[in-house]
């Protein structure tokens, strides 16, 4: 059913009896819901196959806990690897003064390393339950942890705690290894973008165009509806690839909109569509496009501010770190050095170092490193280590941005190709139908000449797909779907412009 290995990797404290109770409740609930839905569908359609949804609901309830544990394991791995480059830097700073586990204990007070704090408590619990030392408990956890990088991290600090080798050089090497791993993962992002680009070209350009030709010739709209449904899983798959490509330590954490605001915007979207389509009698694709644009503008204005702040923080942080290290050589602690830099850097960016709530994660991590450096004496060599870390991370971000911008250009190209090809295909088939109509029967003319409903479905698919592609392009460059509304507005405007140009020609 659920293996002990999965429970350990997810760090879930569930007994076998409790697991059985949870699964039993979920199966009963999902069976009840699926039974009701199945009989309603059967009464509406009189198709016996619709009742097959009942066992599917039972299977969903049975495997839901396993799926939840898999997500929990993946989340644990992702969060701890996000913090590793910074945590390893903290250990490198204290390598000559403080044992590794004492440094980890100090991290409890730092909110930027919340997952590492949970891992430290797990080590403490393991040491107490197994009656072993912290270094031995860390070695035991390294055998069952889902992150291979954190496994090596635990083995390294465990060896340093026991005095194996030179602690300073081993912890410095650990820090450099983590930073080189981050740079290597950024280099691999090109491969993920390549796969995402191929997926987008096939799912949003090649397949839709092929299906559109068949639909326009045969007059069958079902092929177009099927193609529209297939584009959603493709967008989800491309989103996952982009998620894996973005460097974890640099990923922004924008404030998510409230449910109330989302409800208001959804109602506004429907209202705009009704006004434009029913009252102003705009074409369907134009009504949908304009409605999406109007509802996206508030999001784009709000999140563009946060996106620019995130980018500026990443760009300036290495310079700030180097200048603080130079100030430390003059005898000034970091807290005083920040005030001495107000003439060189924007005051808002420096103030973020005092108040890191709702700020980019890189800023939070950097402030945590500064606090730890002050605890350790704020020696110049310690701040040099921090500056080196920030410099490597920012270089990795610059490398990633260059690759992500190429992906964004490919997305814009896909929008142009799909839109212009759709217009050309419709106009070509219409022209052929007009020229051949003299010698054909009425039924043949109907097959060749694309109906207004077919053209409407094609144009709506173009607008909606362009909007989705814009969201994905924005996430690839800026790290969050919420930062993708500006690109979504651009791609939607581009599609509407090309469709209207095609209609005028």
Secondary structure, 3 states (H helix, E strand, C coil): CCCHHHHHHCCCCCCHHHHHHHHHHHHHHHHHHHHHHHHHHHHHHCCHHHHHHHHHHHHHHHHHHHHHHHHHHHHHHHHHHHHHHHHHHHHHHCCCCCCHHHHHHHHHHCHHHHHHHHHHHHHHHHHHHHCCCHHHHHHHHHCCCCCHHHHHHHHHHHHHHCCCCCHHHHHHHHHHHHHHHHHHHHHHHHHHHHHHHHHHHHHHHHHHHHHHHHHHHHCCCHHHHHHHHHHHHHHHHHHHHHHHHCCHHHCCCCCCCCHHHHHHHHHHHHHHHHHHHHHCCCCHHHHHHHHHHHHHHHHHHHHHHHHHHHHHHHHHHHHHHHHHHHHHHCCCCHHHHHHHCCCCCCHHHHHCCCCCCCCCHHHHHHHHHHHHHHHCCCCHHHHHHHHHHHHHHHHHHHHHHHHHHHHHHHHHHHHHHHHHHHHHHHHHHHHHHHHHHHHCCHHHHHHHCCCHHHHHHHHHHHHHHHHHHHHHHHHHHHCCHHHCHHHHHHHHHHHHHHHHHHHHC
